[in-house]
Amino acid sequence: MSDTRKPGLSRRGLFGATAGGAALLGGLGGSRLALLAGAAGVTAATAADAAATGAEVPPGQLDDYYGFWSSGQTGELRIFGVPSMREMMRVPVFNRCSATGWGLTNESLKILTQDQTPENKAFLAKRGLKAFQNGDLHHPHMSFTDGTYDGRYLFMNDKANTRVARIRCDIMKPDKIIDIPNAHDIHGLRPQKYPRTGYVFCNGEHEAPLVNDGKILDDPKQYVTIFTAVDGDTMKVAWQVIVDGNLDNVDADYQGKYAISSCYNSEMGMNIPEMTASETDWAVVFNIKRIEEGVKAGDYKEMNGVPVLDGRHGSKYTRYIPVPNSPHGVNTAPDGKYVVVNGKLSPTCTVLDLSKIDEMFEKDLDPRYAVVAEPELGLGPLHTAFDGKGNAFTTLFLDSQVVKWDIDKAIRAFAGEKVDPIIAKIDVEYQPGHNHTSMGETKEADGKWLISLNKFSKDRFINVGPLKPENDQLIAISDGKFEIVHDGPTFAEPHDCIMVRRDIVNPLSVYKRDDPMWEDARKMAEADGVKLEDGADQPIRDGNKVRVYMWSSAPTFSLEKFTVKEGDEVTVTITNVDDVDDLTHGFTISNYGVAMEIGPQATASVTFTADRPGVHWFYCQWFCHALHMEMRGRMFVEPKAI
Amino acid sequence: MSDTRKPGLSRRGLFGATAGGAALLGGLGGSRLALLAGAAGVTAATAADAAATGAEVPPGQLDDYYGFWSSGQTGELRIFGVPSMREMMRVPVFNRCSATGWGLTNESLKILTQDQTPENKAFLAKRGLKAFQNGDLHHPHMSFTDGTYDGRYLFMNDKANTRVARIRCDIMKPDKIIDIPNAHDIHGLRPQKYPRTGYVFCNGEHEAPLVNDGKILDDPKQYVTIFTAVDGDTMKVAWQVIVDGNLDNVDADYQGKYAISSCYNSEMGMNIPEMTASETDWAVVFNIKRIEEGVKAGDYKEMNGVPVLDGRHGSKYTRYIPVPNSPHGVNTAPDGKYVVVNGKLSPTCTVLDLSKIDEMFEKDLDPRYAVVAEPELGLGPLHTAFDGKGNAFTTLFLDSQVVKWDIDKAIRAFAGEKVDPIIAKIDVEYQPGHNHTSMGETKEADGKWLISLNKFSKDRFINVGPLKPENDQLIAISDGKFEIVHDGPTFAEPHDCIMVRRDIVNPLSVYKRDDPMWEDARKMAEADGVKLEDGADQPIRDGNKVRVYMWSSAPTFSLEKFTVKEGDEVTVTITNVDDVDDLTHGFTISNYGVAMEIGPQATASVTFTADRPGVHWFYCQWFCHALHMEMRGRMFVEPKAI
């Protein structure tokens, strides 16, 4: 099946780099039919029998893949089962979670605050806050060993407040959340694939003065963009590189040599006409070895404790490969040979041959020397996924389609051969952004499932009001299939996802008592002569600080009541001594804004001021037992005035 | 099929009201097989072909029912599609939402704060907060007219911080969140069914001193429990009634005469042995007409602006009907004749004949005069749902089963006839709490679908770590079926749900410009001489208060940049002038903790202090356009020191 675009249709005609041209795109929100009027699209059938494609997971059966979904501005990670597309778990990361107490408990606040910049700490303190309460989590990726997922960690960005987080896959909770200094608004993020992670590469998307203290304001010439490598083991920033252009997405190679970022707005424009003025922007290639040598040689400026190298045009650390206007996604093929840079405002994808990059750094070559293909695929190509069998799948945002194409044929066509790389197109509903194939960003890509994360759902679901869900569509791609088998509504905004084979992920079901998460609580208890799992019969008073130690075992807390004084700073520490799978307890103090999760064998604590006198019930809010409602007790707050 | 319990097995033997007896229940977390060892259970087949039962909703097809799910301690409402069991939308209510800015925007803060008690306002202010950031949302129920859903509102409780919320079904956002004074920890909630809602009945679960200022602490004899009727139109508390015993769940009749609450812990015990000591507790019946007359006659004490009547034993306003130990769910059958009170610690359900309640209030009758059946159903009956065809479905928490039984046969058996009311039992996975049938709490119960909301999922899904999802199972019940067709993992904790026919719910897709939600923003703009949809070219300064008005239209904000001074109190008000379905914009200010949703034709605003000098990008975080990433601008904060 051939490309549906009319040959000769001018890209500039559709995407003229003027405000007027941009305004033409305003119709995107409209129906696809209106958008595509005149495009003689021939598409693959979308009707599908889910059962026939093996997408159904009957009651009691397990999914084959873990799906790790971002949530965009919701700030959490989501765990899906694939192919059932059921959301299995939410993992609060950058957001404040009412259920688990993430952002309230001492254990979560430690993770949220211990790697904050002093500037952020001060900024938040002025608001009476310890941590930001929002995040914009776009790109969740697993740690690699030898080119494939190793089940250790998940890494993810926060564009809203310039942070990077790590989740431990043994317990599926974050253990590190770090502020990235110097950079602004981390967007694209990918881990080093080889030999292992290693580095986590993070794109600072937005440009700003290098020292952003207000002395430079409306002077874009003095703005810079920062690329960051985080050490995935220590979660410290290893080094940063100043680059030209806004960094968008990033991927790594399979040799541990390079990271490649897409850069839009090479113009350093401050509005859409300026940002889209140039016909070309670029992909920037980072030479990891040279950068490490530069750091060793002291070829950097230290800023906020981080070595910052200059990687702007002319630097030995980078190469800028011109690609058509405003590239977006960057995706390394599982064979390790090619990187696909997706055109966004160009109907093309640019294929880079990674084997040519060494030479580009060593010799003074044509900057497009590594470009080996540039197929025209359709309108608005944003991201590409792979089946490990030589095929690529690219989302076409404007066409609301996914195009399947043959990488080898695209290369041959670029070399002049009369061959059409496009295999098929499929309609998706509507306007796809990221896509992903099962294991598709590893050398073990298995070509079974493709997800298209669509930004609009419009009429695909029962109407739930002005705010509609996104629509994550599951597409069967094994054995030559190319069929949508599931429409999946999701809350804002599953920006990106990965699909990991089940055998790679092996979490615990019950916490280990010596987990580092409650190390501080353990030390505090030891200092008080208390064993966490035994609790204490009475609150321990230390001036106006009061420490309450309890255990929980369905359906009781170890204390039926405890007494504090108005104005006391109270720390309640609870250890769930139940060691049964799925037996999570909760601890809520009514009308005190206190609620937290305590997993089996876990310890959790919360500190608050007892500034409301009276009788206040605490209760277990995680259903645990037939006598769950009876699992409660009283906190007495003696008033000052009596 | 008969009850699986061994005849003659003593309830006291299983549920001895001693600490030791309670401890026996600790094994609930274990596998059902272990629990049920020795119980010769014969169950209906659970294997099911989902496709054959019509539970599949293929891509592009719409669900037949709206499912409104609570989220327990997560604090939000969830909208599901049934039978696909896909989560369509999250509606933040009591929680702080990173994506929508609920709890941050001026519009949401108005709803969250305008009906706070002065005591709560002061308590929160001490913490630097305007609203609580957590909630425990158990029971979502729709407004009724003439015994069935009318599609106007959804009402729901917050047990954690004693609140009640209302959601407008036209836009699916809360418009009222009120603190309930005098009461503690609102649990059960149901709307008046007839003639309309009318009242929303709210159970204060926990007992406390009537004036809880700390003068009375460890003196349970002076504790009381409060039943509240909220006016569902004005969202003001109409009246409250003091009762004996802890209020658990509640339901209303189909005549507008009575509300019936279950009361556990009639003992007013303060720990499990005390709470479960008595063989019987009670259902308390509230006589609405008498209470209204009492209010008119001034037979109340006014407390915090609310008339509080005394409905304790001996009152004319209430009747206390003894039922076996620790009743839990209360469910009125769709025929309007019967109410089922579920036994929890008794293996029985108690059926009350509503037609006998009038007499009970008028004459001095046996307090169990209205009891017409008390079938033994199995272990741990918690909630009952109905198919509108005379059958009832009761969750058995301990047995991990749902039992289908015949109400009429139960009544005949109670009268002495040798007839077994139990029709069938089905295993559910695991430990079910609430259940619900399609339209089952209305006179239009249609007997198509049953949901069992199970508290544990254990091994039913891929392992996602120590915190496991709940498991909402969909059961086909039409045409005599009784089959599980879908296992649905859900994040903490879908405590309760309702399923509403699709034709009843008709939300808008685009906001009306004159929506009251942004009335304050409109007034502020008018005072500034600005039209919201036109924005203002420059910030409007008023001392150190600065107001910025922008419109958004994909892919631009009307301002490319604006300037404020360090320390200014800045209010940014954005009006989304796009009027296309699903074209929501967002507004995030990087590194400022600011992010909010602006639906099509909506206005949203946020107020913050500009205490971080420098260049700060604002951007649209709700994917809107091919040039979405270019939809951004700069806030310049001029430093004080320059």
Interface residues (C-beta under 8 A of the other chain):
Chain A: A22 L25 G26 L28 G29 G30 T46 A47 A48 D49 A50 A51 E56 P58 P59 G60 L62 D63 Y66 S71 G72 Q73 T74 G75 E76 I79 G81 R86 E87 M88 M89 R90 F94 N95 R96 C97 S98 A99 T100 G101 G103 L104 E119 N120 F123 L124 K126 R127 G128 L129 F132 Q133 N134 G135 D136 K159 A160 N161 T162 D170 I171 M172 K173 H184 D185 E205 H206 A208 P209 N212 D213 G214 K215 I216 L217 D218 Y223 N246 D248 Y264 N265 M270 N271 I272 M275 T276 S326 H328 K344 L345 G380 F397 L398 E429 Q431 G433 K455 F456 S457 K458 D459 R460 F461 I462 N463 V464 G465 P466 L467 K468 P469 E470 Q473 I484 V485 H486 D487 G488 P489 T490 F491 A492 E493 H495 R502 V505 N506 P507 L508 S509 V510 Y511 S553 A554 P555 T556 E560 K561 T563 E566 D578 V580 D581 D582 L583 T584 G586 T588 S590 N591 G593 V594 A595 E597 G599 P600 Q601 A602 T609 D611 R612 P613 G614 V615 W617 Y619 Q621 W622 F623 C624 H625 A626 L627 M629 E630 R632 G633 R634 F636 V637 E638 P639 I642
Chain B: A22 L25 G26 L28 G29 G30 T46 A47 A48 D49 A50 A51 E56 P58 P59 G60 L62 D63 Y66 S71 G72 Q73 T74 G75 E76 I79 G81 R86 E87 M88 M89 R90 F94 N95 R96 C97 S98 A99 T100 G101 G103 L104 E119 N120 F123 L124 K126 R127 G128 L129 F132 Q133 N134 G135 D136 K159 A160 N161 T162 D170 I171 M172 K173 H184 D185 E205 H206 A208 P209 N212 D213 G214 K215 I216 L217 D218 Y223 N246 D248 Y264 N265 M270 N271 I272 M275 T276 S326 H328 K344 L345 G380 F397 L398 E429 Q431 G433 K455 F456 S457 K458 D459 R460 F461 I462 N463 V464 G465 P466 L467 K468 P469 Q473 I484 V485 H486 D487 G488 P489 T490 F491 A492 E493 H495 R502 V505 N506 P507 L508 S509 V510 Y511 S553 A554 P555 T556 E560 K561 T563 E566 D578 V580 D581 D582 L583 T584 G586 T588 S590 N591 G593 V594 A595 E597 G599 P600 Q601 A602 T609 D611 R612 P613 G614 V615 W617 Y619 Q621 W622 F623 C624 H625 A626 L627 M629 E630 R632 G633 R634 F636 V637 E638 P639 I642
